[in-house]
Structures are given as structure tokens and as C-alpha cells.
Amino acid sequence: QQTPWPDLTQMKNMSTLSIKRAGFGLREVQYLPAVLELTPNIRNLDLSVNNLGSDWCSVLKAGLVHCSDVTTLELCSCNIQDLQGLSCALEETNTATTQGVRRLNLSSNSLMPQSFKALPPALKETPKLISLDLSRNVLGEMGAHFLGRALRHTHALQSLFLGECKIG
């Protein structure tokens, strides 16, 4: 079957995969697990400015099974509306033999206050997280409460970006 992806058999040793602004939609995103299986050394994964769809967490989880050493995950402007399932995806990067996600960018998505309910279990899977970007999402008072609960699990966090989050 023909895919929109390049021939990745030549790129097994890549450490960064950026498909930012690739115009990917639901059909193209479904190939992500296969691509990550062929590029197991990816440390930096940038899927920003693509429409990942509502099933984005299960697709990401299926990909991270093959590529668990991801330390930077860029998901900016991906039309993400819900964080449900993010903890399951991130648990693939939180093992005794992996470094875990250290930078997570969820800025400029369509996250609303109730979306952040899934943030505490997700951040529990990222104990080495040093940077979290939630800017340009609607956090509100409820989302701020969930964020507060989530931050209990991020003892290494050094940078938190909340610009234009409409907290109060």
C-alpha cells in the first residue's frame, strides 16, 4: 500500500523526526506507528500543526511501543480536544531502561477546562518532565485545579508555559 511517508528504511538511525506543518490528516497519521517502528532511535518527535484527530492517543501509544526513547514530544496546534489516553501513551516512555519524556508541548490546541482532568495521570507517567507548554488553551479555574494536582508528580519541572490560558 502506498504511503505519504518517505522511504524510512534509509533513516533507521535518525534521532529527530519532524513532520511539522506536513498537512497530515487522519489518514496519514494512521501510518505513524509503522514509521516509528522503522525509526526506533527517535528522541525528538514533532507532530505539530497537523490534524491528529480524536484517536491521536491510541495512534501515539502504538508508535511509542516501537520508539520508547522519545524525550521531546511536540504536539502544538494539532487540534487536540481531549487528553484522555495520554497517560497510556506516555507510559511507553516511562520504563527502567528509557529516559522518559522531558519536554511536552501541548500549546495551541483546543483544550478546554474539562480536558485537563486527564492531566494528573498523564504527568504521573513523566517523572523526569522538565518543560510543559500548555499555552493558548482554555485552562479556566477547573483546568487550573487539575493542573495543580498534576504538578504534584513533576518534581523535576523547570519550565511551565501558561500564556493566554484564560485562567481567571
TADA-V83331 format. One record per residue. RES is the residue in three letters. SS is DSSP state (H for helix, E for strand, C for the rest). PHI is phi in radians with two decimals (* if undefined). D_FIRST is the distance of its C-alpha to the first C-alpha in whole Angstrom. Layout:
((RES;SS;PHI;D_FIRST) (RES;SS;PHI;D_FIRST))
This chain:
((GLN;C;*;0) (GLN;C;-1.32;4) (THR;C;-2.09;6) (PRO;C;-1.40;10) (TRP;C;-1.52;11) (PRO;C;-1.24;13) (ASP;C;-1.26;13) (LEU;H;-1.51;15) (THR;H;-1.08;16) (GLN;H;-1.45;19) (MET;H;-2.08;20) (LYS;C;-1.03;21) (ASN;C;-1.68;24) (MET;C;-1.08;24) (SER;C;-1.88;26) (THR;E;-2.26;25) (LEU;E;-2.21;22) (SER;E;-2.07;23) (ILE;C;-2.06;20) (LYS;C;-1.00;24) (ARG;C;1.00;24) (ALA;C;-1.47;20) (GLY;C;1.31;20) (PHE;C;-1.24;17) (GLY;C;-2.10;17) (LEU;H;-1.05;16) (ARG;H;-1.15;13) (GLU;H;-1.20;12) (VAL;H;-1.11;15) (GLN;C;-1.09;13) (TYR;C;-1.45;11) (LEU;H;-0.95;14) (PRO;H;-1.00;15) (ALA;H;-1.14;12) (VAL;H;-1.13;14) (LEU;H;-1.20;17) (GLU;H;-1.15;17) (LEU;H;-1.46;16) (THR;C;-2.26;19) (PRO;C;-1.23;22) (ASN;C;-1.70;25) (ILE;C;-1.10;24) (ARG;C;-1.91;27) (ASN;E;-2.08;27) (LEU;E;-2.12;24) (ASP;E;-2.07;25) (LEU;C;-1.91;23) (SER;C;-1.00;25) (VAL;C;1.01;25) (ASN;C;-2.35;22) (ASN;C;-1.52;22) (LEU;C;-1.38;21) (GLY;C;1.40;22) (SER;C;-1.30;24) (ASP;C;-1.66;22) (TRP;H;-1.03;22) (CYS;H;-1.16;24) (SER;H;-1.21;22) (VAL;H;-1.16;19) (LEU;H;-1.11;21) (LYS;H;-1.02;23) (ALA;H;-1.07;19) (GLY;H;-1.31;19) (LEU;H;-1.24;22) (VAL;C;-1.02;22) (HIS;C;-1.60;21) (CYS;C;-2.45;23) (SER;C;-1.43;26) (ASP;C;-1.58;28) (VAL;C;-1.10;27) (THR;C;-1.92;31) (THR;E;-2.18;30) (LEU;E;-2.20;28) (GLU;E;-1.80;28) (LEU;C;-2.26;27) (CYS;C;-1.35;29) (SER;C;0.96;29) (CYS;C;-1.86;26) (ASN;C;1.06;27) (ILE;C;-1.34;28) (GLN;C;-1.95;30) (ASP;C;-2.55;31) (LEU;C;-1.77;31) (GLN;C;-1.01;31) (GLY;C;1.66;29) (LEU;H;-1.09;29) (SER;H;-1.09;31) (CYS;H;-1.13;29) (ALA;H;-1.19;26) (LEU;H;-1.27;29) (GLU;H;-1.10;31) (GLU;H;-1.15;28) (THR;H;-1.72;29) (ASN;C;-1.99;33) (THR;C;-2.22;34) (ALA;C;-1.15;36) (THR;C;-1.83;34) (THR;C;-2.09;33) (GLN;C;-1.38;34) (GLY;C;1.49;33) (VAL;C;-1.20;32) (ARG;C;-1.90;35) (ARG;E;-2.30;34) (LEU;E;-2.28;33) (ASN;E;-2.01;32) (LEU;C;-2.05;32) (SER;C;-1.20;34) (SER;C;0.98;33) (ASN;C;-1.83;31) (SER;C;-1.92;33) (LEU;C;-1.37;34) (MET;C;-1.91;38) (PRO;H;-0.87;40) (GLN;H;-1.20;39) (SER;H;-1.10;36) (PHE;H;-1.37;38) (LYS;H;-1.04;39) (ALA;H;-1.48;36) (LEU;H;-1.23;37) (PRO;H;-0.98;39) (PRO;H;-1.15;37) (ALA;H;-1.16;34) (LEU;H;-1.28;37) (LYS;H;-1.13;38) (GLU;C;-1.50;35) (THR;C;-2.25;36) (PRO;C;-1.12;39) (LYS;C;-1.76;39) (LEU;C;-1.07;38) (ILE;C;-1.95;40) (SER;E;-2.49;38) (LEU;E;-2.31;37) (ASP;E;-2.03;37) (LEU;C;-2.02;37) (SER;C;-1.03;38) (ARG;C;1.02;38) (ASN;C;-2.19;37) (VAL;C;-1.58;40) (LEU;C;-1.43;42) (GLY;H;1.09;45) (GLU;H;-1.16;47) (MET;H;-1.12;45) (GLY;H;-1.11;42) (ALA;H;-1.11;45) (HIS;H;-1.08;46) (PHE;H;-1.13;43) (LEU;H;-1.08;42) (GLY;H;-1.00;46) (ARG;H;-1.14;45) (ALA;H;-1.18;42) (LEU;H;-1.17;44) (ARG;C;-1.08;46) (HIS;C;-1.72;43) (THR;C;-2.05;42) (HIS;C;-1.21;45) (ALA;C;-1.59;44) (LEU;C;-1.00;43) (GLN;C;-1.98;44) (SER;E;-2.35;43) (LEU;E;-2.29;42) (PHE;E;-1.88;41) (LEU;C;-2.25;42) (GLY;C;-1.05;43) (GLU;C;0.98;43) (CYS;C;-1.71;42) (LYS;C;0.86;45) (ILE;C;-1.25;46) (GLY;C;-2.17;50))
